[in-house]
Amino acid sequence: MVTFIGAGPGAADLITLRGAAALQKADIVIYAGSLVNPELLELCPKQCRIDNSATMTLDEVMDVILQGHREDKNIVRLHTGDPSLYGAIGEQMALLRKHGIEYGVIPGVSAFQAAAAALKTEYTLPEIAQTVIITRAEGRTPVPEKERLQELAVHQSTMVLFLSATLAEKVKQDLLEGGYTPDTPAAVVYRASWPDEKVIRCTLDRIPEVFRENGTAPALIIVGRVLAEENMQAVKSRLYAPDFSTGYREAKS
């Protein structure tokens, strides 16, 4: 059995209980060493084999998995955040299916969720934004033409960008071209949930400046009107309004 586990955004105690339990039973762990908190490896049994996939190719990862499968080992593939987002697990799953190897997935807390917690904000506010676009800028890895930032910016929704710190100037220009204004509220969240987490609020036009001044350590870029304090204070959900009926509460006159 191969189990893909979301390690969470960084803080060791943000892994799920199910993910922690799977690590405690693992015979082999292949972890994304560039981003996964090494403290999580302390959950593994002493005899567990541990490999850092940051120094491995896909073929090398699969060689370890196939050998472990032949030896009837419990194998964990430990990815950062939630493995469904930019986790490169699709290609691994395809190879596992090709070899007839059973696998499962344990979800994790994503960095975009940890960033919202760091910002103490909500990505969706009534009448301001009801959609969150999770994407990345186009760099060495291309994106589909209809998913380029200029196209997505037309919606004026909350946008969270992964893997884009080194492309900050392009992010700014593409989002401006797509319709965001220079003074659109924005934020850069470095290493969300880690002890050295850093949160910098700014406006869209200042995002490149933030990275020039603070470097490009793992960071998320968040853009959208939900980040404006006045919007958080001015908008209230209808769910808790006295004149709003639900399946649990009758409206009050």
Sequence and secondary structure as in RCSB ss.txt:
>XXXX:A:sequence
MVTFIGAGPGAADLITLRGAAALQKADIVIYAGSLVNPELLELCPKQCRIDNSATMTLDEVMDVILQGHREDKNI
VRLHTGDPSLYGAIGEQMALLRKHGIEYGVIPGVSAFQAAAAALKTEYTLPEIAQTVIITRAEGRTPVPEKERLQ
ELAVHQSTMVLFLSATLAEKVKQDLLEGGYTPDTPAAVVYRASWPDEKVIRCTLDRIPEVFRENGTAPALIIVGR
VLAEENMQAVKSRLYAPDFSTGYREAKS
>XXXX:A:secstr
 EEEEE BSS GGGS HHHHHHHHT SEEEE TTTS GGGGGGS TT EEEEGGG  HHHHHHHHHHHHHTT  E
EEEESB TTTT   HHHHHHHHHTT  EEEE    HHHHHHHHHT  S BTTTB  EEEEE  SSS   GGGSHH
HHHTT  EEEEES GGGHHHHHHHHHHHT  TT EEEEEESTTSTT EEEEEEGGGHHHHHHHH  SSEEEEESG
GG HHHHHH   GGG TT   SS     
